[in-house]
Amino acid sequence: MNNLKLPSKRERLKLFGSSEPGIKLKPSEKEKIPDLQNKKENFLFEIDAVGITNVKMPVSITSVLNPYTQTTIASFTLTSAISHEVKGTNMSRFTEQLELYRRQGFTLSFSQLSDFLKELAGRLEQKDASLEVTFPWFYEQAAPVSSLAGLNHADARISVSYRQGKIVERRVELSCAVTTLCPCSKEISEYSAHNQRGYIRMMASLSVEYQESTDWKAVLLEAAQSNASAWIYPILKRPDEKAVTEKAYENPRFVEDMVRLVAADLYEVPFIESFTVECRNEESIHLHDAYASLTIQKNGN
Ligand SMILES: Nc1nc2c(ncn2[C@@H]2O[C@H](COP(=O)(O)OP(=O)(O)OP(=O)(O)O)[C@@H](O)[C@H]2O)c(=O)[nH]1
């Protein structure tokens, strides 16, 4: 096989079906190419949100927990409304705006995201723009006795909306894993109790009181962990494992207990206006999951 004489690359591509370019009659210069998406007519309906989604990009985030700064992979959705008189949006301008921020060093702070949206709306010649960005957030978790630390992660989401010159909505979300031990199983059994990995999902609307100096991710993580039967750790030695097992037994939780306890903590956070808490336990004695959810609007509704 070593002395095989291959046809040239050009000939090989032809062999597998490539052909010479045909005669091209349509214009190539940008000014002469029809701008179909900018066509003005009565297109029946306004569109609430049009843009791009599932755009992956490395970004920086900061945290009060170690590592204090980190690079993570974010997935963006960027949209804007368009009126019934316009056929389409200027799709390329969304990615142009993302690329500008990537080159400058994109940090997912509310101040950068607000500037980003304001500029995006200007670039699109629209009055509004919205973004949603999801990313894994890594934080160090130390074992309870040995203090050996490793990296855990939670899934985070930030949503920001800009309309008529101001930021009108800032929402955050965190999903993290905890251990839950079944109170019923503990109550009825001669010994032991089944336990499971529970996923806590917290979605919160931030009020104008929220200041960037507070790490909302750490606040939500604390609300989930401090109310769980036990936490999840990357590294555990035997003394740690004994401590975690006993802590879970001392703090049994149903999914209902989890959502109520986490809700009470979030209720006490002054910069959270409204929130939803979900708990989903991957039951170790069933194939199905146990689930609970509750939503609170703090101003009374
Ligand atoms: N509006 C719209 N554009 C799309 C869609 N899918 C792909 N595109 C493409 O987005 C590309 C360029 O977008 P535009 O921003 O309108 O490009 P342009 O008019 O040359 O750019 P500007 O000069 O900045 O207005 C085109 O090739 C479109 O075909 C879609 O579903 N809607």
The ligand as an SDF file (V2000), in Angstrom:
LIG
                    3D

 32 34  0  0  0  0  0  0  0  0999 V2000
  -34.2070   37.1410    8.2090 N   0  0  0  0  0  0  0  0  0  0  0  0
  -33.7090   35.8930    8.0950 C   0  0  0  0  0  0  0  0  0  0  0  0
  -32.4490   35.7230    7.6200 N   0  0  0  0  0  0  0  0  0  0  0  0
  -31.9700   34.4480    7.5410 C   0  0  0  0  0  0  0  0  0  0  0  0
  -32.7380   33.3340    7.9910 C   0  0  0  0  0  0  0  0  0  0  0  0
  -31.9730   32.2210    7.8510 N   0  0  0  0  0  0  0  0  0  0  0  0
  -30.7880   32.6080    7.3220 C   0  0  0  0  0  0  0  0  0  0  0  0
  -30.7670   33.9660    7.1280 N   0  0  0  0  0  0  0  0  0  0  0  0
  -29.6480   34.6510    6.5130 C   0  0  0  0  0  0  0  0  0  0  0  0
  -28.9970   35.7400    7.1670 O   0  0  0  0  0  0  0  0  0  0  0  0
  -28.0840   36.2520    6.1760 C   0  0  0  0  0  0  0  0  0  0  0  0
  -27.6610   37.6660    6.2280 C   0  0  0  0  0  0  0  0  0  0  0  0
  -28.4210   38.4590    7.0290 O   0  0  0  0  0  0  0  0  0  0  0  0
  -28.5520   40.0500    6.9120 P   0  0  0  0  0  0  0  0  0  0  0  0
  -28.1590   40.6090    8.2310 O   0  0  0  0  0  0  0  0  0  0  0  0
  -29.8910   40.4050    6.4150 O   0  0  0  0  0  0  0  0  0  0  0  0
  -27.4100   40.4210    5.8220 O   0  0  0  0  0  0  0  0  0  0  0  0
  -27.1370   41.8240    5.1280 P   0  0  0  0  0  0  0  0  0  0  0  0
  -28.4360   42.4560    4.6880 O   0  0  0  0  0  0  0  0  0  0  0  0
  -26.0910   41.5940    4.1100 O   0  0  0  0  0  0  0  0  0  0  0  0
  -26.5010   42.6420    6.3460 O   0  0  0  0  0  0  0  0  0  0  0  0
  -26.7200   44.2170    6.7110 P   0  0  0  0  0  0  0  0  0  0  0  0
  -26.0340   44.9810    5.6260 O   0  0  0  0  0  0  0  0  0  0  0  0
  -26.0910   44.3590    8.0600 O   0  0  0  0  0  0  0  0  0  0  0  0
  -28.2230   44.4830    6.7420 O   0  0  0  0  0  0  0  0  0  0  0  0
  -28.7600   36.0170    4.8590 C   0  0  0  0  0  0  0  0  0  0  0  0
  -27.9160   35.2180    4.0930 O   0  0  0  0  0  0  0  0  0  0  0  0
  -30.0560   35.3210    5.2390 C   0  0  0  0  0  0  0  0  0  0  0  0
  -30.4510   34.3960    4.2970 O   0  0  0  0  0  0  0  0  0  0  0  0
  -34.0620   33.5410    8.4650 C   0  0  0  0  0  0  0  0  0  0  0  0
  -34.7960   32.6040    8.8320 O   0  0  0  0  0  0  0  0  0  0  0  0
  -34.5070   34.8360    8.4920 N   0  0  0  0  0  0  0  0  0  0  0  0
  1  2  1  0
  2  3  2  0
  2 32  1  0
  3  4  1  0
  4  5  2  0
  4  8  1  0
  5  6  1  0
  5 30  1  0
  6  7  2  0
  7  8  1  0
  8  9  1  0
  9 10  1  0
  9 28  1  0
 10 11  1  0
 11 12  1  0
 11 26  1  0
 12 13  1  0
 13 14  1  0
 14 15  2  0
 14 16  1  0
 14 17  1  0
 17 18  1  0
 18 19  2  0
 18 20  1  0
 18 21  1  0
 21 22  1  0
 22 23  2  0
 22 24  1  0
 22 25  1  0
 26 27  1  0
 26 28  1  0
 28 29  1  0
 30 31  2  0
 30 32  1  0
M  END
$$$$
